């Protein structure tokens, strides 16, 4: 509100003032990991590599991640597959929806290479 009114004030100053007044800011909800596998608890998914990503051999362990990017046309999702040993991105796939098709496409591309 202060910023919108053109008042320049430090965040810590605002926090100290709120504490003195007994006010608290609205905190975001606590993060709860979810899984896309129905009926599976989040932490019961089998860890086949026991968190030991780099085995010292190329193409033994691949890791993947999905992120989203804002474009002029809207949001797109990017799935990248990376070799854990060489740390090189070996395949990517992009889609306007985050479904299993996105990951499957990235895996298909990685297998071809």
C-alpha positions as CSV (number, residue, x, y, z in Angstrom):
1,X,0.0,0.0,0.0
2,X,2.8,2.4,0.9
3,X,4.6,1.7,-2.3
4,X,1.4,2.3,-4.3
5,X,1.1,5.7,-2.6
6,X,4.7,6.5,-3.5
7,X,6.2,6.2,0.0
8,X,9.7,4.7,-0.1
9,X,10.2,2.6,3.0
10,X,12.4,-0.4,3.9
11,X,10.8,-3.8,4.3
12,X,12.4,-4.3,7.7
13,X,11.0,-1.0,8.9
14,X,7.5,-2.1,7.9
15,X,8.1,-5.5,9.6
16,X,9.2,-3.8,12.8
17,X,6.3,-1.4,12.8
18,X,3.8,-4.3,12.3
19,X,5.4,-6.2,15.2
20,X,4.9,-3.1,17.5
21,X,1.3,-2.9,16.4
22,X,0.7,-6.7,17.0
23,X,0.0,-7.2,13.3
24,X,1.1,-10.2,11.2
25,X,1.4,-10.5,7.4
26,X,-0.5,-13.2,5.5
27,X,1.9,-16.1,5.0
28,X,1.6,-18.4,2.0
29,X,0.3,-21.9,2.7
30,X,2.9,-24.5,3.6
31,X,4.3,-26.5,0.7
32,X,2.9,-30.0,0.5
33,X,4.5,-32.3,-2.1
34,X,2.1,-34.2,-4.3
35,X,2.4,-37.1,-6.7
36,X,0.7,-37.7,-10.0
37,X,0.3,-41.4,-9.2
38,X,-3.2,-41.9,-7.7
39,X,-3.3,-43.7,-4.4
40,X,0.4,-43.3,-3.8
41,X,1.8,-41.5,-0.8
42,X,4.4,-38.9,-1.7
43,X,7.3,-40.4,0.2
44,X,6.6,-44.0,-0.6
45,X,7.9,-43.8,-4.2
46,X,10.8,-46.2,-4.7
47,X,14.2,-44.5,-5.0
48,X,16.1,-46.9,-7.3
49,X,19.4,-45.0,-7.2
50,X,19.4,-44.4,-3.4
51,X,20.1,-40.7,-4.1
52,X,23.5,-41.6,-5.6
53,X,23.1,-39.8,-8.9
54,X,26.6,-39.8,-10.3
55,X,27.8,-43.4,-10.8
56,X,30.8,-42.4,-12.8
57,X,29.4,-43.8,-16.0
58,X,27.6,-41.9,-18.8
59,X,24.0,-43.0,-19.6
60,X,23.5,-45.0,-16.3
61,X,21.3,-42.5,-14.5
62,X,19.2,-39.8,-16.0
63,X,17.4,-37.1,-14.1
64,X,14.5,-34.9,-15.2
65,X,12.7,-31.8,-14.2
66,X,9.7,-29.8,-15.4
67,X,9.5,-26.0,-15.3
68,X,7.2,-23.4,-16.8
69,X,8.0,-20.5,-19.0
70,X,6.1,-17.3,-19.8
71,X,6.0,-16.5,-23.5
72,X,4.1,-14.0,-25.6
73,X,1.7,-16.8,-26.5
74,X,1.1,-17.8,-22.9
75,X,2.6,-20.4,-20.5
76,X,4.5,-23.4,-21.8
77,X,6.0,-26.3,-19.9
78,X,9.6,-27.5,-20.5
79,X,10.8,-31.0,-19.6
80,X,14.5,-31.6,-19.7
81,X,16.3,-34.9,-19.3
82,X,19.9,-34.7,-18.1
83,X,22.6,-37.3,-17.7
84,X,23.7,-37.4,-14.1
85,X,27.3,-38.2,-14.8
86,X,28.1,-35.7,-17.6
87,X,25.5,-33.2,-16.4
88,X,24.6,-32.5,-20.0
89,X,21.0,-32.0,-21.2
90,X,20.3,-34.9,-23.6
91,X,16.7,-34.1,-24.5
92,X,13.9,-31.6,-24.0
93,X,10.2,-31.4,-24.8
94,X,7.8,-28.5,-24.6
95,X,4.0,-28.4,-24.3
96,X,1.2,-26.0,-23.4
97,X,-0.1,-28.6,-20.9
98,X,1.8,-30.5,-18.1
99,X,0.8,-34.1,-18.7
100,X,2.6,-37.4,-18.9
101,X,2.8,-36.9,-22.7
102,X,5.3,-34.1,-22.1
103,X,7.7,-36.4,-20.1
104,X,7.1,-39.3,-22.5
105,X,8.1,-37.2,-25.5
106,X,11.3,-36.1,-23.7
107,X,12.1,-39.7,-22.9
108,X,11.5,-40.7,-26.6
109,X,13.8,-38.0,-27.7
110,X,16.5,-39.1,-25.2
111,X,16.3,-42.7,-26.3
112,X,16.8,-41.7,-30.0
113,X,20.0,-39.9,-29.2
